[in-house]
Amino acid sequence: MAILFILNDAPYGTERSYNGVRLAGSLSKKGTAVSIFVIGDAAACAKRGQKVPSGYYNLEVMLRNVGRNNGTIGVCGSCMDARGITDDELIEGAHRSSMDELTEWTANADKVLVF
């Protein structure tokens, strides 16, 4: 089974992206094929170098763990550009993506979850 997660919200402020990545992480640990596409303000979820208070969740770490469990992480390229995020600033395992790739992932997914 392949599950696509589409994240829309900024990494911090609401917990929508956090909850989406939590579920994606749990599924990827169980061997489920997981793809995460971050779009809009969620593009910042895949930015390297996030600093959060001690004891607070860190979406950079959480996304990296999904990648280490064979998850795929795509970041909307035009959303990156609009927010001044360069390819070099992306976390390990994430890549600049496009609407064409999101279209392909959506067509091939067994389930699509939007957060």
Helices and strands as residue ranges (DSSP letters): E 2-7, H 16-29, E 33-38, G 40-46, H 59-68, E 72-76, H 77-82, G 87-89, E 94-97, H 99-108, E 111-114
